Amino acid sequence: MTLVSEVSSDKHEAVDPVLSMRGINKGFGAVQALTDINLDIYPGEVVALVGDNGAGKSTLVKVLAGVHPQDSGDIIFRDKKVSIPSPTASRALGIATVFQDLALCDNLDVVSNLFLGREIGTFALNEVEMESRSWELLRQLSAKIPSVRIAVASLSGGQRQTVAIARSLIGDPSIVILDEPTAALGVAQTAEVLNLIERLRERGLGVLLISHNLADVQAVADRAVVLRLGRNNGEFRIADVSYEEIIAAITGATDNVVTRREAAVRAHNEEKNK
Amino acid sequence: MTQTPPAPAAAPATPSDLQDERLVRPANLRESVAASFKRVRTGDLGSLPVVIGLVVICVIFQILNSNFLGAENISDTLVDTAGIGFISVGIVLVLLLGQIDLSVGSMSGFSAAIFGVLLTKNHWPEWVIIIVCIVVGAVVGLIYGALFVRFGVPSFVITLAGLLALLGAQLATLGPLGSINIPFTTFIVNFSLTQFLPTWLNYVLVVVAGLGYAGTALARANGRRRAGLSAPAVSGILVKAIILVVALGLIVAYVSTYAGGGIGDSFVALILLVVIMQYVLTRTRFGREVFAVGGNVEAARRAGIRVNRIYVTVFILCAVLAALGGLLNLGHLASASTSSGTGDVNLDAIAGAVIGGTSLFGGRGSAWSALLGILVITAISQGLNLLSLDSSVRFMITGGVLLLAVIVDSLSRRSRASHGQA
């Protein structure tokens, strides 16, 4: 079953999406990983991409990141049709992807990691400039990093995630894709990262958040796009949707353990209230 | 949505990198000493083990033989380090990438053989032969690099094959002669054996080193202060520069008391190489990329670093430095033979880098570690020579020292991991 989108379009009437994907198809051999996927990302909006394992979230992200180009379908970036054949092309468009494994160099300090591959200075590195800009950026994000001259290895999980996200902003992107940014983080660190996502939205960036954690999605996302078995399976405004409805769209069933239990609990409560 | 404006500049009293209240800053001398001890305890050893090792070695050998710390022996030891030191600097580079080059000994021997044959048989001018040797080294390094990035063969195996192949090439080049004596009139022998800096030039260099250190450190501190970042105090920099000048001056003065020697040309060349390499590693984009590749190849690749190019460049640099080291060793012995570059050259160069504190696991180390480590190795072999011990004992002791250095490296790595440091 498909839940028809409840998204009211009033918010976006004035603004054009910064990126639209239309009818994206992608197959790996006999497996059709994505079928006719549509997705819009607006500036200053956090879109959560949710779905079960194998729903096609990662494949969609890889299409955007230029890791696996789509087989067919259009990607429209700022009203122009574009192709993203390589990670470099993706970055050049202004799409920054923070992968789940962060890809930081543990032996280098925070400044070196932030500017890795984009160092300032023609021959000799301009460490002063890089350090000042690191602080500026981290303060804009209200990041809690005590010193930028310590090796990344000595930072906590949340701080490492912060560095990875901050690094994605160095190239002034218009879209940031976060792949499971809160997986394996503690409560406080998760809150730190969610705050950071709010900061990104305040900066007017389009944020695509891939997450299994619906609590996180409900905490920061404006809109949730549900994928199921490689197809769009609903799009919700977080403000007017319940946890169960998203679960139902993800699992494709209104009758499963989660909903049955919810129903049982509700019935039980109602009985008590009588 | 608009971008949040950057936080207004805080009161200039606190530099912008020291505003976090969690930062522990040593307030006085006692606390900064305590902080250094803590750093060492948690595995951030730096060059401390090797300096301690050097002192222990000097004390032991001085007790066993009172000539060990004599000006003559120190002068000899310094000249002795140059060739192997060049090779070891190259090894530092490949170790920083987490790779290894086992063929540096054979490369140095091959280069010596080429030099000997072209000089004595073909009578080519020396500078042409030196260029030929550099080019041969570059080609060998290019082949290693290409094999490594193209086929993904571990560098250990590639260079092990190279060790044998180059040894074969060395024997073939020398032909039935087996040994070629190099005349004492040649530049290379003068440079690496008989030529020492005039005493006045030594002092000039010492002062230049002190001024250079103070100048760059002050300029850097100034730039940081202007940008609102913390900077070391001017007085501290000046004190360090003065200590540097006095210490180097005393060493030079002591070594110069030996009339037949002093500070050799080739040793000054080694110091120069180390300083340049250290600058390249810590202050340039190339150096930063080398550390990044050694720390996390995948992260480096995703950051847009051309990883393959870094690998190839470093293999080339290592082989070229091995070729140059071979020429210095040839000058030092005034001969090229089938035994040039064999025996302990390979292991000494690798051991030197590791003893000096460059990690075998990649991503940690410095050019200075090659110099310090090689000083330790040469001091040991020179000391054992003075005691006229057999080379069998020397091999065993060098092996033991290498093992000790690797154990220290592994332990400090484990300690760093458990204390949450790189």
Interface residues (C-beta under 8 A of the other chain):
Chain A: P43 G44 P87 T88 R91 F99 D101 L102 A103 L104 C105 D106 N107 L108 S112 L116 G117 R118 E119 G121 F123 A124 L125 E127 V128 E129 E131 S132 W135 E136 R139 Q140 K144 I145 P146 S147 V148 R149 A151 V152 A153 S154 R199 R201 E202 R203 G204
Chain B: M1 T2 Q3 T4 P6 A7 S16 D17 D20 R22 L23 R220 G223 R224 R226 A227 G228 L229 R283 T284 R285 R288 F291 A292 G294 G295 N296 E298 A299 A300 R302 A303 G304 I305 G363 R364 R416 A417 H419 G420 Q421 A422
